[in-house]
Amino acid sequence: MYINALELQNYEKDIYFGVRLLEEMNDGQPHKKGDLAKALTLDIRSVQRLLEELGRSYLRFTEADLPLFEKNGNSYQLLIANQTMEQNQFLVDLIRHSLAYRLLDLLIAGNVRTIKELSEKLFRSESTIRRKLKEIRKELTPLQLTIERGEVRFQAPEAVIRMYLSVYYWRLFRGKDWPFAPLQHELVEKVSQAIQRFFQVDLNPIKEQRLEYLVAAHLLREVQHYLLEQAASQTVLKNDPLFNDFSRQLKAAMPPYFQKQEPLGNLFLNLLTREEYYHEPTITKKIHRLLAKAPFSVIDEVDAMYQVLEKKINDRSTWKKFQALQAENYLISGHLYHRLFPMIHFNINGKAFWTMVTQQQPKLVAFVAEILSDQGGSESILFGRYLSVLRRLPELTVQPVLRIFLQTDLPEFEELILKEDVRRFLANDFQVVFAETLENSDLCLTTSLLYDNDEVPTLAITQELRMADYFALLRLVQGFGGKSF
């Protein structure tokens, strides 16, 4: 599915466990309720309730008498296993019908303000509404959701709300749904195209959808008459040539209610938190000049961080490798995001992309957390960015040793080429050592299966390594601490 259960952990309990259950059963094999309960750390009664609720939800989704599971004795088999599109559409339907989503949807629309009104709209008791708001408060921390005398409000600055809503909806739907009614997608698409023309970029379809979510969040809040607070950055933008060009060009695509400097300036700065708009050299230089000024001072901040890094790395050769990575714009855009939204601690992909590396590289994680101690450490949005850059330096990572026993009937020179290909393919994740004996190895590569050893995974190769062989190799090494493929 387009989103994994981990990313829904703080969203709604039933959705989280429902997706966990579907993930567990996606192999299409029969599963006993006891085994599912153990995998999900639930009791059997809870698993039974999940199976029944998901089954009812699927009947609602399909509007037909189609079962989601096939029951055979005490075992259940998922009938839409490996049907990615069907699963994605079903997940969207589950989220849209969840109480958490409907609550937030009403609050964002601004049509209801009180616990009593939410209770009447959703046909739930006031105690249930309060309990659900309490459950999702952690997920909505940047919005500073408060309940005072029965009234529910977002206390965060409007600029934060606009960015967070675009992130929140993207994490839930990833472009699989349009959660910005009553905005017409055609209008937002027109604005998106104008933005790409200005920055001289041609985004891929996924990034284009992500841009449309960002634009839509801004337009939706503006049409609902939520006003941006006065910010010192607006004074700087007023005299900035790049922003003035942006404003002139975008006004032709924008609706009448989105013509003022404040909303255009806020959207402009949000765009600069994404590296993809730094591609055209002339525009990039102008962005750097803007971000060097107060109140941004991002360029000085990045320069100061580089000085700290150079001192901590304390090796001329390694520092040159860092500079050669050309990650400057990636880090500059990240520092701007942190400057504008220090309370938003995750990016559009949550923390899913850093889960494995944080487990595999504790020393690198501690190193990055230490250099970012003044910017929030491991809770900062910058943590993922610096981690993704610094993990490319072998000198700063500890690579697990993978011992491979290679036995073939190939000429020695061809064996040497094979070894070099395998080392190169696994270089980012393992220190590959070719073992002398099968007993001292973690896996075996061979052109002829001569050994019967269940303890050592074996890959048979019959010709020059092809993509299918590399995929098979990846499956074999998953158990040795490599990244999750």
C-alpha positions in Angstrom: 0.0 0.0 0.0 1.1 3.6 -0.6 1.5 4.2 3.2 2.7 1.8 5.8 1.2 1.2 9.2 4.1 2.8 11.1 3.2 6.2 9.6 -0.4 5.8 10.9 0.6 4.9 14.5 -0.3 8.3 15.9 -3.3 8.8 13.7 -6.1 6.4 14.7 -5.7 3.1 16.5 -8.2 1.1 14.5 -6.7 2.3 11.2 -3.2 1.6 12.4 -4.0 -2.0 13.4 -6.2 -2.5 10.3 -3.3 -1.6 8.0 -1.0 -3.8 10.1 -3.3 -6.7 9.7 -3.6 -6.2 5.9 0.3 -5.9 5.7 0.6 -9.2 7.6 -1.9 -11.0 5.3 -0.7 -9.5 2.0 1.2 -12.7 1.1 -2.1 -14.2 0.1 -1.6 -17.2 2.4 -4.1 -18.5 5.1 -3.4 -17.1 8.6 -4.7 -18.3 11.9 -6.1 -15.8 14.3 -3.7 -16.8 17.0 -0.7 -16.1 14.7 -2.1 -12.7 13.6 -2.7 -11.8 17.3 0.9 -12.6 18.1 2.2 -10.6 15.1 0.1 -7.6 16.0 0.6 -8.0 19.8 -3.2 -8.1 20.3 -5.5 -10.7 21.9 -7.5 -13.0 19.6 -10.8 -11.2 20.3 -9.3 -7.9 19.1 -8.1 -9.6 15.9 -11.6 -11.1 15.4 -13.1 -7.6 15.8 -10.6 -6.1 13.3 -11.4 -8.8 10.7 -15.1 -8.2 11.1 -14.8 -4.4 10.9 -12.5 -4.5 7.9 -14.9 -6.9 6.2 -17.8 -4.5 6.8 -15.8 -1.5 5.6 -14.9 -3.4 2.4 -18.5 -4.1 1.7 -19.3 -0.3 2.1 -16.3 0.5 -0.1 -17.2 -1.9 -3.0 -21.0 -1.3 -2.7 -21.3 -4.9 -3.5 -21.5 -8.2 -1.7 -17.8 -8.9 -2.1 -15.9 -10.5 0.8 -12.5 -9.2 1.9 -11.4 -12.4 3.5 -12.0 -16.1 2.9 -12.5 -18.1 6.1 -11.5 -21.7 6.3 -11.8 -23.1 9.8 -9.8 -20.9 12.1 -7.8 -19.4 9.2 -8.4 -16.3 7.1 -7.0 -15.4 3.7 -6.9 -11.9 2.2 -8.6 -12.0 -1.2 -7.1 -8.7 -2.4 -3.5 -9.7 -1.6 -1.0 -8.0 -3.9 -3.7 -6.0 -5.6 -2.0 -2.7 -5.1 -4.5 -0.4 -6.7 -7.5 -2.0 -4.9 -5.7 -1.8 -1.6 -4.8 1.8 -2.1 -8.3 2.8 -2.9 -9.6 0.8 0.1 -7.1 2.5 2.3 -8.2 6.0 1.1 -11.8 5.0 1.9 -10.8 3.8 5.4 -9.1 7.0 6.2 -11.9 9.2 4.8 -14.4 7.4 7.0 -12.3 7.5 10.1 -13.5 9.7 13.0 -10.1 11.4 13.2 -10.2 12.5 9.5 -13.8 13.7 9.7 -13.1 15.6 12.9 -10.1 17.5 11.4 -12.0 18.0 8.1 -14.8 19.9 10.0 -12.4 21.9 12.0 -10.3 23.0 8.9 -13.5 23.9 7.1 -14.3 26.2 10.0 -18.0 25.3 9.9 -17.9 24.0 13.5 -16.1 25.4 16.5 -17.4 23.6 19.6 -17.4 20.0 21.0 -21.2 20.2 20.9 -21.3 21.1 17.2 -18.8 18.3 16.4 -21.0 15.9 18.4 -24.1 16.8 16.4 -22.4 16.7 13.0 -20.7 13.4 13.5 -23.5 11.7 15.6 -21.1 10.8 18.4 -21.2 11.6 22.0 -19.3 14.7 23.3 -17.2 12.4 25.5 -16.2 10.4 22.4 -15.3 13.6 20.5 -13.1 14.8 23.5 -11.4 11.4 23.7 -10.7 11.3 20.0 -9.3 14.9 20.0 -7.0 13.9 22.9 -5.8 10.9 20.9 -4.9 12.8 17.8 -3.4 15.8 19.7 0.1 14.4 19.4 -0.2 14.1 15.6 -1.5 17.6 15.5 1.1 19.1 17.9 2.3 21.8 15.5 -1.2 23.1 15.1 -1.4 23.7 18.9 -4.9 22.3 19.2 -6.7 23.6 22.3 -10.1 23.0 23.9 -11.3 25.9 26.2 -14.9 26.0 27.5 -15.9 23.5 24.9 -14.4 25.5 22.0 -11.8 23.9 19.7 -9.1 26.1 18.1 -5.8 25.9 16.4 -3.5 28.4 18.2 -0.5 28.0 15.8 0.4 30.9 13.5 -1.5 30.7 10.2 1.7 30.2 8.2 2.4 27.0 10.2 -1.1 25.8 9.7 -0.9 26.1 5.9 2.4 24.2 5.7 1.3 21.6 8.2 -2.0 20.8 6.4 -0.2 20.2 3.1 2.2 17.9 4.9 -0.5 16.1 6.9 -2.8 15.5 3.9 0.1 14.4 1.7 1.3 11.8 4.4 -2.3 10.4 4.5 -3.0 10.3 0.8 0.2 10.7 -1.3 -1.9 12.1 -4.2 -4.4 9.2 -4.2 -7.2 11.5 -3.1 -8.1 15.2 -3.3 -8.9 16.4 0.2 -9.2 20.1 -0.6 -12.9 20.4 -1.6 -14.4 22.8 -2.6 -11.2 23.8 -4.5 -11.2 22.7 -8.2 -8.2 20.7 -9.1 -7.9 22.5 -12.5 -7.3 25.8 -10.7 -4.6 24.4 -8.5 -3.0 22.6 -11.5 -2.8 25.9 -13.4 -1.0 27.5 -10.5 1.4 24.5 -10.2 2.3 24.9 -13.9 3.0 28.6 -13.5 5.3 27.9 -10.5 7.2 25.3 -12.5 7.6 27.7 -15.4 8.9 30.5 -13.1 11.5 28.2 -11.5 12.3 26.6 -14.8 11.7 23.0 -13.6 9.7 20.1 -14.9 8.6 18.1 -11.9 7.9 14.4 -12.1 4.2 13.5 -11.6 4.6 12.6 -7.9 6.4 15.9 -7.0 3.9 17.8 -9.1 1.1 16.3 -7.0 3.0 17.2 -3.9 3.2 20.8 -5.1 -0.5 20.8 -5.8 -1.2 19.8 -2.2 1.0 22.7 -1.0 -0.7 25.2 -3.3 -4.2 23.9 -2.4 -3.6 24.2 1.4 -2.7 27.9 0.9 -5.6 28.6 -1.4 -8.1 26.8 0.9 -7.1 28.8 4.0 -7.1 32.0 2.0 -10.6 31.5 0.6 -11.8 30.6 4.1 -10.6 34.1 5.2 -7.9 33.0 7.6 -5.3 35.8 7.7 -1.6 35.5 7.9 0.1 37.3 10.8 2.5 40.2 10.1 6.1 38.9 9.6 9.4 40.6 9.3 10.2 38.4 6.2 7.4 40.3 4.3 9.4 43.5 4.5 12.5 41.8 3.0 10.4 40.2 0.3 8.8 43.5 -0.7 12.2 44.7 -2.0 13.5 41.4 -3.3 13.8 41.2 -7.2 13.3 37.5 -7.3 10.1 37.6 -5.3 8.8 40.6 -7.2 9.2 38.6 -10.5 7.5 35.6 -8.9 4.6 37.8 -7.8 4.1 39.4 -11.2 4.1 36.0 -13.0 2.0 34.1 -10.5 -0.8 36.7 -10.2 -1.9 35.9 -13.8 -2.6 32.3 -12.6 -3.9 33.1 -9.2 -7.6 33.6 -8.3 -8.7 37.2 -7.2 -8.5 36.4 -3.5 -4.8 35.4 -3.7 -3.3 38.5 -5.2 -1.8 40.2 -2.1 1.8 40.2 -1.1 1.3 38.4 2.2 -0.1 35.1 0.9 2.1 35.1 -2.2 5.2 35.8 -0.1 4.3 33.0 2.3 3.8 30.5 -0.5 7.1 31.7 -2.1 9.0 31.0 1.1 7.4 27.6 1.4 8.6 26.7 -2.0 12.1 27.6 -1.1 12.1 24.8 1.5 12.2 22.3 -1.3 15.5 21.6 -3.1 13.9 21.1 -6.5 13.4 24.8 -7.0 17.2 25.4 -6.8 18.0 23.9 -10.2 18.5 26.9 -12.5 21.8 28.5 -11.5 20.7 32.2 -12.0 17.7 31.7 -9.8 19.7 29.7 -7.2 22.1 32.7 -6.8 19.2 35.0 -6.2 17.7 32.6 -3.7 21.1 32.5 -1.9 21.2 36.3 -1.8 17.7 36.5 -0.3 18.4 33.8 2.3 21.6 35.5 3.4 19.6 38.5 4.7 17.9 38.8 8.1 15.6 37.6 9.4 16.5 34.4 7.4 20.3 34.4 7.8 20.2 30.8 6.5 23.5 31.1 4.5 25.4 32.1 7.6 23.7 29.3 9.6 24.8 26.7 7.0 28.3 28.2 6.9 28.6 27.9 10.7 27.4 24.3 10.5 30.0 23.6 7.9 32.7 24.9 10.2 31.5 22.7 13.0 31.4 19.7 10.7 34.9 20.3 9.3 36.3 20.6 12.9 34.4 17.4 14.0 35.4 15.4 11.0 39.0 16.6 11.4 40.2 14.8 8.3 41.1 16.8 5.1 40.4 13.9 2.7 37.0 13.1 4.3 36.0 16.8 4.3 36.8 17.0 0.6 34.5 14.0 0.0 31.7 15.8 1.9 32.1 18.9 -0.2 32.1 16.8 -3.4 28.6 15.5 -2.4 27.2 18.9 -3.5 24.5 18.8 -0.9 24.5 22.6 -0.2 21.1 23.4 -1.6 19.5 20.4 0.1 20.8 21.6 3.4 20.0 25.3 2.7 16.4 24.5 2.0 16.3 22.3 5.1 17.6 25.1 7.3 15.0 27.5 5.9 12.3 24.9 6.7 13.6 24.7 10.2 13.8 28.5 10.5 10.2 28.9 9.4 8.7 25.8 11.0 10.8 24.7 14.0 7.8 23.0 15.5 7.2 20.6 12.6 9.7 17.8 13.3 9.1 15.6 10.3 9.0 15.9 6.5 6.4 14.7 4.0 7.6 11.2 4.5 7.5 11.3 8.3 10.5 9.4 9.6 10.1 6.3 7.5 13.2 6.9 5.5 15.5 7.1 8.6 14.2 4.1 10.6 16.7 1.5 9.4 19.8 3.8 9.3 19.1 5.0 12.9 19.2 1.3 14.0 22.2 0.4 11.9 24.4 3.4 12.5 24.1 4.5 16.2 27.4 6.3 16.2 26.5 8.4 13.1 23.1 9.1 14.7 24.8 10.3 17.9 27.3 12.4 15.8 24.4 14.1 13.9 22.4 14.7 17.0 25.4 16.3 18.7 26.1 18.8 15.9 22.4 19.7 15.8 22.1 20.1 19.6 21.2 23.8 19.2 18.6 23.0 16.5 16.6 20.4 18.3 19.0 17.3 17.9 17.3 14.2 16.6 13.9 15.8 16.8 14.8 18.5 14.3 13.8 18.4 10.6 17.5 18.9 9.9 18.4 15.5 11.5 17.1 13.5 8.5 18.8 15.9 6.1 22.3 15.8 7.7 21.9 12.0 8.3 21.2 11.4 4.6 24.2 13.4 3.6 26.8 12.2 6.1 25.8 8.5 5.7 27.3 8.7 2.2 30.8 9.0 3.8 32.2 5.6 4.6 34.6 7.1 7.1 31.6 8.1 9.3 29.7 4.9 9.1 30.2 1.4 10.5 29.4 -1.1 7.8 28.5 -4.7 8.8 30.8 -7.3 7.4 29.2 -9.7 4.9 31.1 -12.9 4.4 30.5 -14.5 1.0 31.7 -17.9 0.0 32.2 -17.9 -3.8 32.6 -21.2 -5.6 32.3 -21.3 -9.4 33.7 -23.1 -12.5 34.6 -19.7 -14.0 38.1 -18.7 -15.1 39.9 -16.8 -12.3 39.8 -13.5 -14.1 36.0 -13.8 -14.5 35.7 -14.7 -10.8 37.6 -11.5 -10.1 35.2 -9.4 -12.2 32.3 -11.1 -10.4 33.7 -10.2 -7.0 34.2 -6.6 -8.0 30.6 -6.4 -9.3 29.2 -7.8 -6.0 31.4 -5.5 -3.9 30.4 -2.4 -6.0 26.7 -3.3 -5.7 26.8 -3.7 -1.9 29.3 -1.0 -1.2 26.9 1.5 0.4 25.7 -1.1 3.0 28.3 -3.8 3.6 32.0 -4.4 3.9 32.1 -7.5 1.6 34.7 -10.2 2.5 35.0 -13.3 0.4 35.4 -16.3 2.8 37.6 -19.3 2.2 35.1 -21.9 3.6 31.4 -22.3 3.6 31.3 -22.7 7.3 32.7 -19.2 7.9 30.4 -17.4 5.5 27.0 -15.6 5.7 25.9 -16.6 2.2 27.1 -18.6 -0.8 27.3 -17.7 -4.5 27.9 -20.7 -6.7 27.4 -21.9 -10.3 26.7 -25.4 -9.1 24.9 -26.5 -5.9 27.3 -29.0 -4.4 26.5 -28.3 -0.7 23.4 -29.1 1.3 23.7 -26.5 4.1 20.4 -25.0 5.3 22.2 -22.6 7.6 23.9 -20.7 4.8 21.6 -19.0 2.2 22.7 -19.9 -1.3 22.2 -18.1 -4.6 22.9 -20.1 -7.8 24.3 -18.1 -10.7 24.4 -19.6 -14.2 25.6 -16.7 -16.2 26.8 -13.1 -15.9 24.9 -11.4 -13.0 21.6 -9.8 -14.2 19.1 -7.6 -12.4 17.1 -10.6 -11.2 20.2 -12.0 -9.6 20.9 -8.7 -7.8 17.3 -8.7 -6.5 17.7 -12.2 -5.3 21.0 -11.2 -3.6 19.2 -8.3 -1.8 16.6 -10.7 -0.5 19.3 -13.0 0.9 21.2 -10.2 2.7 18.2 -8.6 4.4 19.0 -10.5 7.5 22.5 -9.1 7.9 21.6 -5.5 8.9 21.3 -4.0 5.5 18.8 -1.3 4.6 15.2 -2.4 3.9 14.7 -2.9 0.2 
